[in-house]
């Protein structure tokens, strides 16, 4: 078990529990009452810690090493899944996975950022940072979904699009921009869920949709708190403040009407009960897909346009003439 | 002994023949460091008369350059607000105030409509002097409104990009402007109106990764920095020096992301040609 900094009080309780269990196993003394008591204590302690998480703590949770990634959810949620590879131009990006899947009888195209589960795999997945070919693979799959009238599901979990030399050569910016443009008018439903980190252009590159959800302990922002600290505070030490200032939690995002809903996580975060999390996520996705399938493509697209057109906060100067001639 | 020697002793120029050099008469090029007179520099389209380096200019300068004389500014009543009460080393609303005072602008985007080569054109042009030309809600909304205007009045549409990327102080609101502007450009495309994306130094981050790269025709000024990630970030990531000319207009043209590069002196002519095709 990996305990995050703010979970330290839990760690000592867990240690006590282990010791107690050992004593119980050795025989003579009946400690079952004590164990129960301690388990309850852990539960209430956890509830308390988790009821008031700061922005930075949620960022840490979203990066928890045991947190489930896209392929886990895909395997849990779909009866069948056939992974499809390659963008047909250059290569297969390992940081974005995708393919055809069966959602209780409905064929869907599912796409997601993928991080690695151990050191070797993390490198293989490039830490979930996609290159242009990742976004182009995603678009190829979306276009296929459009042709066969299948809904698209996107799972977002990235620390950002990869800032590398070759990524620039092959047009990282163009790849993301093209996806935004095509997703704006894709004629099939698009449902997105942030399952971990939602960092900037790398996230939104597969994140424009009819419905966008965030799991409870995830974040979505224009920049990671660390980079924000380094640019605006000119030091790496203000990541906590940056995380607060950016208002990047699911609660904030819903409050700002920039997402459509929050999906509850099991107590202690998704990693504490990944199967339960997958079930909850599946329930939500199924409901949304079914609702969206009821609409015509034109209805969906016009609602999508309206939704994104509304996003923004600004003032309008109070003056009679808004047009001035030069 | 010195390494040079006067031919004649003393200063021989008469006082009446001395030239005055008040402030602002000279322009020193940032690239070649050569000096030229401001008059020469201005007459040369704000390019260095010696090395042709294009200096950064503002939205109004571009409007004067491109439109046939008169033009009308649109949507100049939109102003940014500090919706998130964002404070880093300075509060965002203070930054806005300073930027407004310094530039005389209300935000980093100005929209105008007029004629070029006798054809209607609506231009949304960015100003780098306003918080690094960063994209916040106002920039996104002005693009959205400009596109609506273009569709309503059947004009061609052009964006002049000059930006460091998204405006961090508006957090996810600035991020969503990438989606918003792309959604609106899709509408423009469906209305079968042309969109010209003109990139100037610098065009980076979320601006490049949304509307700047989505032109029916993408073009740029010479030697402009154009990219997704900034050069510093890339250098830190790959821990190598970047090749010369990396992320310049010429680099993007070579890699197939630009249609052409245009010298500022030919800009009006080029755009005039373009609008006639559509």
Interface residues (C-beta under 8 A of the other chain):
Chain A: X161 X162 X163 X164 X165 X167 X168 X169 X170 X171 X172 X173 X174 X176 X177 X178 X180 X181 X184 X185 X200 X201 X204 X205 X207 X208 X220 X221 X222 X223 X228 X231 X232 X233 X234 X238 X241 X242 X245 X246 X247 X248 X252 X253 X256 X258 X304 X305 X308 X309 X311 X312 X313 X314 X315 X316 X317 X319 X322 X323 X324 X325 X326
Chain B: X63 X70 X71 X72 X73 X74 X75 X76 X77 X78 X79 X80 X81 X83 X84 X86 X87 X88 X89 X106 X112 X136 X137 X138 X140 X141 X144 X166 X167 X168 X169 X170 X171 X172 X173 X174 X175 X176 X177 X178 X179 X180 X182 X183 X184 X185 X186 X187 X189 X190 X205 X206 X208 X209 X210 X211 X212 X213 X214 X227 X228 X229 X233 X234 X237 X238 X240 X242 X243 X246 X247 X255 X256 X257
